[in-house]
Amino acid sequence: MACSALDLDIPQGPQMATTHDWCICPKPNAQARLRLFCFPYAGGGSVIYRPWAADLPESIELWCIRLPGREGLRALPAFTRLEALVTALVPVIRPYLHMPFAFFGHSMGALISFELTHKLCRQHNLVPVHLFVSAHRAPQLPDRDPPLHHLSESELLTQLQRLNGTPQAVLQDTELMQFFLPVLRADFAVCETYSYTAKPPLTCPISAFGGWQDPRVSYDELAAWREHTCGAFMHRMWPGDHFFLHSAQAQLLQALAQDLAWYLKTTGP
């Protein structure tokens, strides 16, 4: 559930070609055969994933999820409970699932995508062709880290420094942190108040990704995602800490493309 203040972002770079409140498609592609929806980590926005559009295969159309409390949805209050967030996400994302789709979530995003997958399956009989979970222990495992969302501002800032996910220049910017901390606190609450309830395994394959130097998520905690699918399970680790999705981006995107290739090969040219 770690974060980076830079990812709350006032939009950077060229204007997105397709924007629908919570769902952003940086590079619309009418020829794509599959949509990949990416869910952010705590404190993150759609900016995390926008650069991926240039490096994914042409057959995959990237969609970035942005949540209330940040970017163009700053006027809306950030969610503090996962169930409420997922319930709100279902009608938002449902119109874009008329073609094959996959989910990727990093840290907090892994929990969101997991619970959203189950809710879409129960309510609409919709299942992604693949679920990618990154930098988060399997949901049935207890959280071994103390909660952060209830800490005082000074205590929370101290913990952010230890997490090593927020640049010092941002931590020392009082004005920026006044905007950032409430969103981050809400996102931490989403993760820390989550309580897993037993669910049947999913039918779609699951890939779990991790960083070897991540102090928050171990190899075994990632391997435990195996219990949540009756399909194929892939488990990969790369050098890097909790934010290996940035430092090992090329390897991660290659793995995404590789794991989705089986579906693309079996569904047409």
C-alpha positions in Angstrom: 0.0 0.0 0.0 3.0 2.3 -0.3 2.8 5.5 -2.3 4.5 8.3 -4.2 3.2 11.8 -3.9 4.3 12.5 -7.4 1.6 10.2 -8.8 -1.3 12.3 -7.6 -0.2 14.5 -10.5 -1.7 17.5 -12.1 -1.9 16.0 -15.6 1.4 16.0 -17.5 2.4 15.5 -21.1 0.0 15.3 -24.0 -3.8 15.4 -23.3 -5.3 12.0 -23.1 -7.3 11.1 -26.2 -10.1 9.3 -24.3 -11.2 10.3 -20.8 -14.3 9.0 -19.0 -14.0 10.3 -15.4 -12.6 7.2 -13.6 -11.3 5.5 -16.8 -8.7 6.9 -19.0 -7.4 5.4 -22.3 -4.1 7.2 -23.2 -3.9 5.6 -26.7 -7.2 4.5 -28.1 -6.8 1.6 -30.5 -9.8 0.3 -32.5 -7.7 -2.7 -33.6 -7.0 -3.9 -30.1 -8.3 -7.3 -29.1 -8.0 -6.9 -25.4 -8.2 -4.1 -22.8 -5.8 -4.0 -19.9 -7.2 -2.0 -16.9 -4.6 -0.8 -14.4 -5.4 0.1 -10.8 -3.1 2.4 -8.7 -1.2 2.0 -5.5 -2.0 4.2 -2.4 -1.6 7.8 -3.3 -1.3 7.1 -7.0 -3.2 8.3 -10.0 -3.6 7.3 -13.6 -0.2 9.0 -14.4 1.5 5.8 -13.0 0.5 3.8 -16.1 0.0 6.2 -18.9 3.6 5.7 -20.3 2.9 2.0 -20.7 0.7 2.6 -23.7 3.7 3.2 -25.9 5.4 -0.1 -25.0 2.5 -2.6 -24.9 1.7 -4.7 -28.0 -0.7 -3.2 -30.5 -3.2 -5.9 -29.7 -3.6 -4.5 -26.1 -5.4 -1.3 -25.3 -4.4 0.3 -22.0 -6.9 1.8 -19.7 -5.8 3.6 -16.5 -8.1 3.8 -13.5 -8.1 7.0 -11.5 -9.9 7.2 -8.2 -11.8 10.0 -6.4 -9.7 12.5 -4.4 -7.1 13.0 -7.1 -6.4 14.3 -10.6 -9.7 15.2 -12.4 -11.7 13.7 -9.5 -10.2 15.9 -6.8 -13.6 17.4 -6.0 -14.9 14.0 -4.9 -14.1 12.5 -1.5 -11.6 9.7 -1.5 -12.9 6.3 -0.4 -11.8 4.9 3.0 -13.3 1.4 2.6 -12.6 -1.2 -0.1 -16.1 -2.6 -0.3 -17.6 0.8 -1.0 -14.9 1.6 -3.5 -15.4 -1.7 -5.4 -19.2 -1.2 -5.3 -18.8 2.2 -6.9 -16.4 0.9 -9.5 -18.7 -1.8 -10.9 -21.1 0.5 -12.8 -18.2 2.8 -13.8 -16.1 0.1 -15.5 -18.9 -2.2 -16.7 -19.6 -0.2 -19.9 -16.0 -0.8 -21.1 -16.0 -4.6 -20.6 -17.8 -5.5 -23.8 -14.6 -6.9 -25.2 -12.0 -9.2 -23.6 -10.2 -7.5 -20.7 -7.5 -8.1 -18.1 -6.8 -6.4 -14.7 -3.5 -5.3 -13.3 -3.1 -3.8 -9.8 -0.1 -2.8 -7.8 -0.2 -2.8 -4.0 -3.6 -1.3 -3.1 -4.5 -1.8 -6.7 -4.0 -5.5 -6.3 -6.7 -5.7 -3.6 -9.0 -3.5 -5.7 -8.7 -5.6 -8.8 -9.1 -8.9 -6.9 -12.3 -7.8 -5.1 -13.6 -6.1 -8.3 -13.0 -9.3 -10.2 -15.1 -11.4 -7.8 -17.9 -8.8 -7.7 -18.1 -8.6 -11.5 -18.2 -12.4 -11.7 -21.0 -12.7 -9.1 -23.1 -9.8 -10.4 -22.5 -9.9 -14.2 -20.8 -13.2 -15.0 -17.8 -11.2 -16.2 -14.3 -12.6 -15.7 -11.0 -11.1 -16.9 -8.9 -13.2 -19.2 -6.1 -12.7 -16.7 -5.6 -11.1 -13.3 -2.2 -9.5 -12.5 -1.5 -8.8 -8.8 1.7 -6.9 -7.9 3.4 -6.0 -4.6 0.7 -7.2 -2.3 0.4 -10.3 -0.1 -2.4 -12.7 -0.9 -5.6 -11.4 0.7 -6.1 -14.3 3.1 -2.8 -13.5 4.9 -2.7 -11.2 7.9 -1.1 -7.8 7.6 2.2 -7.9 9.5 2.7 -4.1 9.4 1.2 -1.7 11.9 -1.7 0.5 10.5 -0.8 4.0 9.4 -4.1 5.7 8.5 -4.9 6.7 12.1 -1.5 8.3 12.8 -1.0 11.9 13.5 0.4 14.1 10.7 3.9 14.1 12.1 3.9 10.4 12.7 2.6 9.7 9.2 5.3 11.9 7.7 7.9 9.9 9.6 6.5 6.6 8.3 6.4 8.0 4.7 10.1 8.7 5.0 10.8 5.1 6.1 8.7 3.7 3.2 11.0 5.5 0.7 8.2 6.0 -1.8 7.9 9.8 -1.5 10.8 12.1 -2.5 12.2 14.3 0.2 11.4 17.5 -1.8 7.7 16.5 -1.8 7.8 15.6 1.9 9.2 19.0 2.7 6.6 20.9 0.6 4.0 21.8 3.2 1.4 23.0 0.7 1.6 19.9 -1.4 1.6 17.6 1.6 -1.6 19.3 2.9 -3.3 18.2 -0.3 -1.6 14.8 -0.5 -1.9 13.5 3.1 -5.8 13.2 3.3 -5.8 11.2 0.1 -3.0 9.0 1.3 -4.6 8.5 4.7 -7.9 7.5 3.0 -6.0 5.0 0.7 -4.2 3.5 3.7 -7.6 3.1 5.4 -8.9 1.2 2.3 -6.1 -1.4 2.7 -5.9 -1.5 6.5 -9.6 -1.9 7.2 -10.0 -4.6 4.6 -11.1 -8.0 5.9 -11.0 -11.0 3.6 -13.9 -13.4 3.4 -13.4 -16.8 1.9 -14.2 -17.0 -1.9 -14.2 -19.8 -4.5 -11.1 -19.7 -6.7 -11.3 -17.7 -9.9 -11.3 -19.4 -13.2 -8.9 -16.9 -14.8 -5.1 -17.3 -14.6 -3.3 -15.2 -12.0 0.2 -13.7 -12.2 1.8 -12.4 -9.1 4.8 -10.0 -9.3 7.2 -8.8 -6.6 10.4 -7.1 -5.8 13.2 -9.1 -4.2 14.1 -6.1 -1.9 10.5 -5.2 -1.0 10.4 -5.1 2.8 6.6 -5.2 2.9 5.8 -8.2 0.7 7.8 -11.5 0.7 8.2 -14.2 -1.9 6.0 -16.6 0.1 3.2 -14.0 0.6 3.0 -13.5 -3.2 3.1 -17.2 -3.8 0.0 -17.6 -1.7 -2.0 -16.0 -4.4 -1.9 -19.5 -6.0 -4.9 -20.4 -3.8 -7.1 -17.9 -5.7 -7.3 -19.5 -9.1 -8.1 -22.9 -10.5 -6.3 -21.9 -13.7 -2.7 -21.2 -14.4 -0.5 -19.4 -11.8 2.7 -17.5 -12.6 5.0 -15.9 -10.0 7.9 -13.6 -10.9 10.3 -11.6 -8.9 12.6 -8.8 -10.0 15.4 -6.7 -8.4 13.8 -3.7 -6.7 11.8 -2.6 -3.6 8.1 -2.0 -3.3 8.2 0.3 -6.4 9.9 -2.2 -8.7 7.2 -1.5 -11.2 9.2 1.7 -12.0 12.7 0.3 -11.8 11.9 -3.0 -13.6 9.2 -1.5 -15.9 10.6 -3.1 -19.1 10.7 -6.6 -17.6 7.2 -6.2 -16.1 5.7 -5.1 -19.4 7.4 -8.0 -21.1 5.8 -10.4 -18.6 2.4 -8.8 -19.1 2.6 -9.2 -22.8 3.9 -12.8 -22.5 1.2 -13.9 -20.1 -1.5 -12.4 -22.3 -0.1 -13.9 -25.5 -1.7 -17.3 -24.8 -5.1 -15.7 -25.0 -4.4 -13.6 -28.0 -3.0 -16.6 -29.9 -6.0 -18.7 -29.2 -8.6 -16.1 -30.2 -7.6 -15.2 -33.7 -4.9 -13.7 -35.8 
